[in-house]
Structures are given as C-alpha cells and as structure tokens.
Amino acid sequence: MGELILLFFLILLLNIVDSIFILRYHQHLYGAVCWNRWKFAIRLVIVVLAATVVISAIPAMILWGMVLASSAWMGAYQGGKKNKVLFQVVLISLAVLSFILSFTIAIAFFKDEITIGIFTILASHVIFAVMSETTRHFNQPVLVDLPRKMWLVLLSIPAASLICVPAFSRMVALNGDNASGIGRTQVIILFAVFFINIMVFYLFGKFSELLSTRIDAAVLKQQIKMQEKYYLAVEENHAKVRLLQHDMRNQINAITTMFEEKQMENLGQYLKEIGGQVNQIEKIIVTGNSSIDTILNIKISELIGCDVKVSTNILLPKGIRMDFREAATLLGNLLDNVMDECLQLPKEKREAKIQISYTNHIMFIRISNPMAVAEKQLPLKSEKPDSELHGFGMKSVQQVVDQFNGTIKLTAQDYLFQISIVLYDV
C-alpha cells in the first residue's frame, strides 16, 4: 500500500513538472490565458489529478498521457483551431519521441529491467523538458492561420513521426539479443526525427512571417485607397459648402424679395430647392481616430449612395486603441453586411442606425437594419468567400472582438437585425 501511495505522489510530481513545461510551451505560442484565472486553475488541477490516476493504472502513459490531457485546456488560449491542432500534435510527438528515445538508450546500455524502467521514466521527462523548451526558440507567437494545404504539409511531419517511432520501439523489442548494436543506431535516427519535428516550428515561423507580410501589404494598399476616397469626399463637400456660401447672398436677396411681394408659393418651392442643395452635403464624422473616421465615412457614404437612410449617434474620444486593420475588419464588415441586407429591400425601407459610444476604456457598438425576411437563424455566417485580409465575414468580426476580450449579441427577428458589441480596454 505504501509503495502505491509513493508511486501516486511520484507520478503527481512528474505531471506537475510536465504541466509547467507545457504551460510555457502554450503561453509562448498563444500568449496569456483568456479564461478567468480561477476557471483555468480549476481545470488545470482537475486535468493533472485525472492524468495522475490514469497513469497510476497504466504506467506506460507516464509521459505522453499528461501531454494528451493538456488538450483539455487548449480552449483557454486565443488562436486558430488549425494551429492549436498542429502544435498539440507536435507536442505529443515530442513526448512519444522522448519516451522511445529514453527506452532505446536504456535497452542499449542496461540489462536490468528495474534500471531500464527507472532510467526511461527519468530520462524521458528530462528529454521532453529540453525539447519543449528548445521548440519555443524556433518560433514566434502565433499571429495568423496558415492556409489549409500548408497546414496539412506541416501536420504530416509530426503525424508521420507518431506512426514510425513505435515501429522503432518494436524493432528494439524484437532484437533484444542485439539491443546494444541496434539501440545506438536508433538513437541517432530518433535524434534526427527530433530535429525534423523541431524544424516544423521553424518552417511555421517562416511561413507565418511571409503570410503576415503579404497581409500587411494588402491592408496598407487598402488603407491608402480608402483614405484617398475619404479625402476626395471631404474635398467634394468643402467645394459644395464654398459654392453655397457664394450663392447664399443672392439666395437671401431672392427670399427677401419673394417674402416682401408675398409670393408664398414661389417662396416655398425655392426653399425646397435650397434644402435639397444642403442635403447634398454629407455629414463628415470626426472622432479623432483617423482609422475609424476613414472607415465610417467611406461606408456611410456608400450606404447613402444606395438610398439607405442612415442615422448615427457616435461619441468617441481621441486616443482610441484601434488601428486601421481592426477598424476595417470590424466596422467595415458590419456595414458591408448592412449594405447587403438593405439592397434586398425596396428603397423606401432601406435604413440603418449606427450607435457607437465609449466609457472607461469600454466601447459599445450597436448597428441595426431592417431585413427582407421575418427572422434569421443565428449565428450568422458570411456568404462571401474568406479573404486573406480576413476582413470579411462574421468570423473575422469575432476575431477582433476576441482580441479585445469583448462580447457579441445578435438578434434577427420581426424583420429587424441588430448586432451589439462590447469591447474592453480599447
């Protein structure tokens, strides 16, 4: 009984050590935990204890069992699912390789089964710790999701290792009489497999860097184009204002003459014409954030150009922590969705309400518009194909909201669609 208790606490200690290195591995790739700290801590304790119980019953899972269990808290980190799967498979591969390598070395140099077992357990954890720490220096934190084909190519490397490495272990077991000779050869082979798996991180980093650079260039091009449109719209409005100012003296004289001569019918018609000229001057939204101003003014101008009646209530201070990419992805996509929905309606029913406010580093966004149908199924999915700018679709909106630890609430019923977004620490 005493030996079992001792074994339990030994496995518990090893799982705690494994957890430390796994956490360092995850945090380097994905950053800080986005869950509540207590929620994460409770999940972590449960996983460690559960893994300890399982490993106590199945000693063969002494190392990689804990690595498999680490998948339970992967949702606590930000990042794409594809990248998480890739890195978790690499982590499992490193664990299995560490175990097999330790076992191979033990078979090659030791004869006693107890010595082989103790050496395998201790050496596998040491090798895993060294390898997991090494991989952290081969890659920067995850910034973008790789394309599917590229992801599958990288995934195939650790996946192939998980298939091939057990075959090496089987070969050692079947050649026990010549274990020393074959073991040394396999040690070299296994170190090579280790190196290949670590190179996955290097390749991922390079691919991610190239893709990120490509995206940044495309976003910059888009930004320049939209800013040009914005400044042209501003200049056009200024020209209209100057023209009205030039004509105002004559218009006032004309109005005065009509009033004095009691030409009320003509006066009413003339005032309507002047009102129409004034309405041609679009309202320029100025929040103090050039990125937000550019996106809002361009998109609202496009809506008005499509006969959408737009009402705004936007109160934002200067110094908002939101760059062009975030503003274009969030506000641009939301207003594009408004445009798509309004174009399905008759002109007289096209309208949009935009409310944006800011209090204590919290931004509140609410956008509503009528729908062509009575209700829609939620959550909504974009009908547009994914862009490498990842600025289109509700998926990209969700990414920005998650970036600011925010929330989204959607309602689509009674012929009215409404989206409410809260962003924190903006």
N, C-alpha and C positions, 0 to 999 in steps of 0.2 A: 504493500500500500504506500509505504514511504517513497519507494522508487517511482511509483506512478505520479505522486504529487511533485516530486523533484523534476520528473520529465515534463509535467504540465507547465511548471514555472520556467523551466529552461526554454521550452517552445514559446511561451508567452514573451520571454525576454527577447528571443530571436525575432519574433513577429513585431515587437516594438521597434527594434533596430531596423528591420526591413521597412517598416512604415515611415521611419524618419527619412530614409533614402528615397522611398517612393514619393513622399510629400515634396522633397527637394526637387525631384525629377519633374513632378507635375507643376509645381509653382514656377519653375524656370520657364516651362513651355507656355503656361496659360495665365500666369500672374496670380494675384491674390484670389482667395476663395470668395465667390459672390453670394454664397449662402450665409444665413445667420450663423455666427460663430458657435453658438450653443448647439444648433441643429447639426452642424458639421462635426463638432466634437463628439456628440452622442452617437452619430452614425459611425464615426471612426472607432470609438470604443466597442460598439456592438460588432463591427466587422472584425476587429482584432481578436476579441474574445471568441467569436464564432469560428474564425480560422484556427485558433488555438485548439478548440475542441475537436474540429475535424482532423487537424494534423496529428493530434494525440492518438486518434483512432487509425489514421492512415499515415504513418511516418514517412512514406515515400513522397508526400506532398510538402515536406518540411520547408522548402524554399518557394517554389513557384505557386503553391497553394495560396500563400499570402499575396502574391502578385496578382493572381486571378481575383482574389477577394477585393483588391484595390479598385476594380471596375465599379464597385458599389458607390464610390464617392466621386466618380468622374463627372457626374452632373453638377457638382459643386463649382466647377470651373467654367469660364467662358471659352468659346472656341467652337469651331465646326465639328460635327459628328465624325466626318471622314478623317480629320486629323487626329481626333481622340482615338479612333479605332486603330489607326496606323501606329501611333506611339504606344498604345497599350499592347499591341501585338509585338512590337519591338521589345517592350519591357518583359513580356512573357518569354520571348525568345532568349533574351539575356539571362533570365532566371534559369531556364532549362539548360542553356549552354553552360552556365556556371555550375549547375549540378552535375551534368555529364562530364564536364572537364575535370571537376574535382574527383569524381568517381574514377575516371580514366587514370588520372595521376596516382590515385590510391592503389588501384589494381596493378599499376606498373611498378610501384616501389614497395608495396606492403603485401604481406601474406595473411596476417591475422585478420579475421572478419571484424572483430570489435574495433581494431585500429583503423581498418578501412572505413567502417561506419562513422567513427568519430571524426576522422580526417575529412571525409566527404561533407559532413554537416558543417564543420567549422570553415573549411576552405571554400565551400560553395557560397557561404554568406560573405566572406571576405572578397572573393572574386566578383560577386554581384555588386557589392558596395563600390568597388573600384570601377567596374564597368559602367554602372549607372551614373556615377559622378563624372566619368570620362565623357559620356554621351552629352552631358549638359554643356560641355565646352565646344561641341561641334555644331551647335545650332542656336539661333536667336529665338526669342519668344515668338509664338505663332501669331501672324498678322493676317494672313489671307488663306482661304481654302484653295487647294490645288485642283486643277481640272481632273475629271474622273479618270481619264486614261493615264495621266501622270501618277495619280494616286495609286492606281492598280499596279503599275510597274514597281513603285517603291514598296507597296504592301507585299508583293510577291517574294521579295528578298527575305524578310523575317519569316514569312509563312513557309517558304521552302526550307528554311533552317529548322523549323519545328517538325518538319516531316523527315528530314535527312538525319538530324542529330540522334534521335532514338535508334536509328539503324546502326550508328557507330557504337552505341552502348550495347546493342545486341551482338555486334561483332566481337566486342571485348569479352562478353559473357560466353560466347561460343568458342572462343580461343583462349580459354583460361590457362592452358598449358604453356602458351607462348605470350602471356599477357604483358610481360616486360617489353618485348620487342614491338609488338603491335601498339602497346599503350603509348610509347614515345612518339610513334608516327602519328597517332591520333591526336596527341596533344598539339602537335604542330598544325594539323588540319583544323582542330577546333579553335585554335587561336586565329587562324585565317578566317574562319566563319565569324568569329567575334568581330574581327576588323571589318568584314563586309557589312555586318549589321550596324556597326557604328557609322560606317560611311553613308547609311541611309539618312542619318541626321545631317551630314554634310551636304548631300545632294538635295535634301529637302530645303535646307537653308538657302542654297544657291537658286533653286527653282522658285522658292518663295520670294527671294530678293528680286529676281528678274521679273516675276509677275507683278510684284508690288510697284516696281519702277514703271512698268508698262501701264498699270492702272493710274499711277500718279500723273504720267504724261497725258493720258487720255482725259483725266479730270481737269488738268491745267488747261488743256485745249478747250474743253467745255466751258470752263470758268471764263476764259478770255472771250469766247464767243458770246456768252450770256451777259458779261459786263459791257461788251460793245453794244448789244441790243438795249441794255439798260440805259447807257449814256445817250444813245440815239433817241430813246423815248423821252428822256429828260430834256434834251435839247429841243425836240419837237414841241414839247409842252411849253418850254420857255419862249419859243417862237410864237406860239399861239397867244401866250399872255402878252407879249410885246405888241402883237397885232391888235389885240383887244384894247390895250392901253392907247394905241394910236387912234383907234376908231371911237374911243369912249367919248371924247369931246363932241364929235359930230352926233353920236347916238343920244347924248344927253340933250343937245340942242333940238334934235328931232322929236324926242319925247316931250320936251317942254312945249314946243310948238303945237303938237297934237293935243296936249292937255289944255292949253290955252284956247285952242279952237274947238275944243270938246269933240274931237274925233275919236271917241272912245273905242269904236270897233277897230279902226286902224291902229290905235294905240295898243289894244290887246294883242292883235296879230303881230305887231312889231316886237312887243315884249316876249312873245313866244319864240320868235326868231332869235332874239338875243339870248334867251335861256338855252336854246339849242346849241348856240355857239359856246356858251360857258360850259355846258355839259361835255363838250368835246375835249375839254381839258381834264385829263385823267388825274386822279389823286396820286401823288407820289408819296409812298410810305418811307419814312425815315426813322429808323430805330437806333441808329448809332453803330450797328453791326453791318458792315458792307456786304458780307455774305448773305445774311438774312434779307437785307434790303434788296439786293440784286434778285434773289430767287422770288421773293414775294411780288415785287413789281413786275417782273417778266411774266410770271404765271398768272397774276391777276389781270394784266393787260391782255394776255391770251384768252382768258375767260370772258372778259368784256368784249373782245373782238368776235367771240362766238355767241354774242347776245345773252350772256349769263349775267344776271343781276347779282352783283357782289356787294355784300355788306361786311365791313371789317370793324373790329374793336381790338386794336393791337397796342399794348402798352409794355414796352421793353426798355430797360435802362441800357446805357453804354457798358461795354466790357463783358458782354455775354460770351461764355466759353463754348463757342460753336464755330467750327471752321467751315469752309465752303463745301467740302465733301459731305459733311454731316448735314448741313442745311439743304443741299441739293438732294441728298438721299431721302431725308425726312420730309421737308416741306414740298420739294419738287414732286416727289412721288405722290403724296397725298393730294395735291392739287391737280396732278395729272389724272388721278382716279376720279376726282370731281368732274373734270372735263369729259372723261369717257362716259360717265353716267348722265351728265346733262345733255350731251349730244344725242342721246336716245329719247329725249323729251321734246315736245313742241316748244318753240321759242318763248311763249308766254309763261311756261312753267319752269324755265331754267333759272335757278338761283343758287347761291352759295353763301353761307355765313362762316366767317373766319374770326375766331377769338383766340388771342394769344396774350397771356399775362405772365408776370414774374414777381415772385415774392420770396425773400430769404433764400436765394440761390435755387429756387424751385420754379420751373417753367411749366405752365399749364397751356395746353393746346386743345381747342375744340373746333372741329370742322363738320358742318352738316350740309346736306344737299338732298333734294327730292330724288326718288328712284322711279324707274319705269315699272317696277313690279311692287306688289304689296309688301313682300318681305323676302329676305335672302338668308341662306344658310351660312352660319358663322362657324369657324373663322373663314374669312375670305381668302381666296387665292388669286394671285395675279394671272391674267390670261396672256400676258406678254412673256416672251422668252427671256431668260436670265441674261443680263448684260454683264460684261466683265467690269463695268463700272460699278456693279452691284448697287445701282441707284434706282432700280425699278422693281416693283412688286412689294407685297406686304412683308415678305421675308427680309428684304433689306431694311424696311422701316423697323422691323422687330430688332434687327442687329443694332441700329442706332439707339433705340430705346433701351436695350440691354446694356449698351455701353455706358449710359447714364443711370443705370440701375432703376429705370423707370417702369411704368405700367401702361398698358393699353386696354381700353374698354370700347367694344364695338356694339352698336345696336343697329338693326336693319329691319324695321317693321313699320306698318302704317304708311308706306310709301316714303319713308324718311330714313336716310342713312346718316349716322352720326358716329364720329370717332373722337374719343377723349384720350389725351396722352398727358402723362405727368413725368417730367424729367427732373432728376435730383442733381445737385452740385453742378449746375450749369454756369 
